[in-house]
Amino acid sequence: MAQTIEISPIDVMALKKLAVINGALAKTLTGVASREQTALLRVLIDVVNRAELANATEKAGA
């Protein structure tokens, strides 16, 4: 069962900054650590994209 959460625009901005930092970290690491950070980066980007889409849809419907 899917659940809905709300992510404010400020939270989205913080997640974007975290993704940038995580991406830089992933580039400096090697091996398993690099792969794990890259996987985390993909998840962060997906969450940011979904939150931005939800916020845009909400604004368009209002």
C-alpha positions in Angstrom: 0.0 0.0 0.0 1.4 3.4 -1.1 1.5 6.2 1.4 1.8 9.9 0.8 4.2 12.2 2.5 4.6 16.0 2.0 8.0 17.5 1.3 8.2 21.2 1.5 10.1 23.3 -1.1 12.8 24.0 1.6 13.2 20.3 2.2 13.5 19.7 -1.6 16.3 22.3 -1.7 18.1 20.6 1.2 17.8 17.2 -0.5 19.3 18.7 -3.7 22.3 20.1 -1.7 22.7 16.7 -0.1 22.6 15.0 -3.5 25.3 17.4 -4.8 27.5 16.6 -1.8 26.8 12.9 -2.1 27.7 12.9 -5.8 31.0 14.6 -5.1 31.7 12.1 -2.4 30.9 9.2 -4.7 33.4 10.5 -7.2 36.2 10.5 -4.6 35.6 7.0 -3.3 36.4 3.7 -5.0 35.1 0.2 -4.9 32.0 -0.7 -2.9 31.9 2.6 -1.1 31.6 4.4 -4.4 28.9 2.1 -5.7 26.9 2.6 -2.4 27.2 6.3 -2.6 26.1 6.3 -6.2 23.1 4.1 -5.4 22.2 6.6 -2.6 22.6 9.5 -5.1 20.1 7.8 -7.5 17.6 7.4 -4.6 18.0 11.1 -3.6 17.5 12.3 -7.2 14.4 10.1 -7.5 13.0 11.5 -4.3 13.7 15.1 -5.3 12.2 14.6 -8.7 9.0 13.0 -7.2 8.7 15.8 -4.7 9.1 18.5 -7.3 6.5 16.8 -9.5 4.1 16.5 -6.6 4.6 20.2 -5.6 4.1 21.3 -9.2 1.0 19.2 -9.6 -0.4 20.6 -6.3 0.3 24.2 -7.4 -1.4 23.6 -10.8 -4.4 22.1 -9.1 -4.8 24.9 -6.6 
